């Protein structure tokens, strides 16, 4: 069976959707893509999702020009928020690989991405996540069928900010090149509760940062003896977390 085309319907618009037969209007760019690009016609079935656990199978019933599509629910489901998962706190870098990482975070089921300024960061993260980042998450979820999107945040006060948000997690770790091989980050480390893993920027963390995070309760871990680029380290962490979520 071919993969259904997916469209993002924001969470507030689901208030009228409680059971099969309920109707909703999709508008804006999502409707234009359905009607103009994909040439949707009445009777076509599509998937709607909100990125917060809700999704459903819908039938296109009518189009109002090119900017609005009326749909009727065939099936609606709501998936509870996962109680286990990994959030990466990534030292701020140039943007060349950020979009790529946003895509992979959705595909591998990350709970969140937090951007923070390290001593070796190239610039300062914005005060709030950019709308374009959320758009990238949504596009990735359309491709892989994810129901939950990672939560995006920016930590503007560096190490003290990381120490502050650590209270929200069951385990906190920092990737540090000085960690011994016996302290490898493993899937079982990420298999219980909500985990925060700090990844340094291009060039890594400095000694003072690693020691400060240890004082704040973060455990030093390694990904092995070979130096990895920040995006490779981040992807490896996400893969370990994804593996942990699949093992009973």
N, C-alpha and C positions, 0 to 999 in steps of 0.2 A: 504494500500500500504506500503510495507516495506521501511524503511529509506534508502536513498541512501548513499553509501559510499562516504565520503568527503576526498579531498586531497588539500593540500596547494600549490598554485602556486604563487610565489613571485610577487609583484606588477610590477617590470620591465618586466616580461614575458608576461604581458597582453597587451603590446603595439601593438601586431599583431592581437589582438582580438577586432573586432569592430562590427561584425554582425554574425548571424547564418551562418554556413558553413565555417567560418574561422578555421584554424588549429593551434595547438600548441603542443609542446613536453614536457612531464613531465619526469623528470629524477631524479637520485639520490635516496635517501631513500624512497621518496614518490612513485616513479615508482616501486621500488623493493617490496614495501608493496602491491601495486595493483597487480603486476604480479606474485610474488612468494608466498606471504602470502594468498592473496584473490583469487589467480589463475584467474585473470581477463582475459577475452577473447574478441576478436573483436565483437562488437555489444552491449557490456555491457554499461550501462549508469551510470555516476558518477557525483558528484558535485565537482567543483573546486571553491576555494575562495582565496582572498589575504589578508583578515583581515583589509582591508582599504575600505570596502564598495562594492567591486566587487565580484560577484559570477556568476556561470553559470551551466547549464546542458550540459554535453558533452557525446559523444559516443566514446568509445575506438575503433580505426580503425586498429591499428597495434602495434606490440611490436618489439623492437630492442634488442634482448637478454633479460636480466633480469633487465637492468638498465635504459631503456628508453621506454616510451609509447607515441604513437601518438594519439591525440584526436581531434575530430571535434565538434565545438560548435553547440548546438541545440538552446540554449537560453542564453543570457547574460543580466544581470541586474546590475545596479549601484545604491546603496543606499546612499543618502546624509548623511554626518556626522551629528549626533544628536546635537542639540543646547542646550540640557538639559542633565545633568548627574552629577554623583558624582565621585570625585577623593579622594581616601583615602591617607593621609600622615601618614604612619605607623612608629612608633618608632622601630628602629632596634632590632630584637630578634634573638634567635637561630633559626635554619632553620627547626626545626621539623614540624612546621605547615605552613610553607611558601608555599610549593607546593599546599597544600590543599586550601589555600586562593587564590592562582592564578587561580585555577580551578573555584572556586565559583565566582570570580570577572568576569570571562567571562560569566558564566551562568546567572548572575544577571545584566549584562549589564553595569558594571562600565566603566567610561570614562578613569580612570587612577589609577595607584598605584605609590606612591612616597615613597621611604624609606629614613629615616633620623635618625641621631644619637641623642638620648635623653640622659639626665644625667644618667638614669638607664638602658641604652641600654647595651646589652651584645656583645661588639665588635663594629666594625665600618663597615658601608655598603661599598660596592665597589664603585669606582668612576663611573662606568657605569653598567647598568643592565647586568646580565649574559645571555649568549645565551640560557642556559638551562631553564631560566624563560620564554623566548619567546616560546621555544618548548612546555612548559607546557600549555601556552595559546592556542597554535595552536591545541594541542591534545584535549583540552576542547572544542574548537570551532567545531571540527569535530563531537563531540558527541551531542552538543546542537544546532548546526546549526547557530551559531552567525556569523554575517557578519563583524562586527567591533570588533577589539581586543582592550583591554585597553592599553593606553600608559604607558610604564614603565619608571621610572626615579629614580635617586639617588640624594638626596640633601646632599651634603657633608659638608656644613657649618652650620648645625644645625638650631637653631632658626632664625638666620639671613637669612638663605636660605629659610625657610618657609615664613618669612615676604616678601622676594623678590618675590617669585612665587605667593603670594596672589593677586598681582595686575592683574593676569590673570583670576581671578574668580569673579563671581557676588556675591557670598556669602562665607564667611569663618567662620568656627566653630571649636571649640576644645572641645572634650569630657573631662569633668573634674568632678571628684567625688564631688567637693564642690558646684557644681551648684545646685540650688534649683529645687524641683520637678516641679515647674511651668515653668521651662525652658527646658522641654523635647524636644528632637529632634523628629520631626514629619514629615510624608511624605510631607505635604504641605510646610514645610521649604525647601524641596529639589526639589520642583516642578517648579521652575523658574530659568532658566539659568544654568550656570556651578558652581558647589559647591565644595569647598575644606573642608574636615573634617579631623582634626588631631586626631589620635589615639595614645595613649602613649604605651610604651613597657611593657613587663611583669614587674609588680611593679608600673606601672602608671607614670604620670608626677609628678614633685615636684611643690611646691607652686610657686617658682621663675619662672619656665617655664610657668605655667598657667598665671601668672601675666604678663610676658613678651609678651606672645601671645595676651593677652587682650589689652595691650598697642599698639600692632601692628594692632589692628582692628578685631581680631578674637572674636567671641561671644561664651561665655561659654554655653554649653548645657549638658544635662544629658540623660542617657538611663534608668533612674529609680533608685530606692534606693538600688538595689542589686548589689554588685560588680561582674563584668564580667571579664573573661579572655580576653586578648587582641584580640584573634582570634574570640571569641564570639561577642565582641563589634563590631569588623570590619564586621562580617557577618550580624549583626543586622542592621548596617548602610547601607550596600549594599541592604538588603531586603527592607528597607524604601525607598531607592532611586529607586529600581525596581518597588515598588508599585506606587510611584509618577509618573513614566514614563507610567504606564498603565491607570491612571485615566485621562479622558479628562478634 
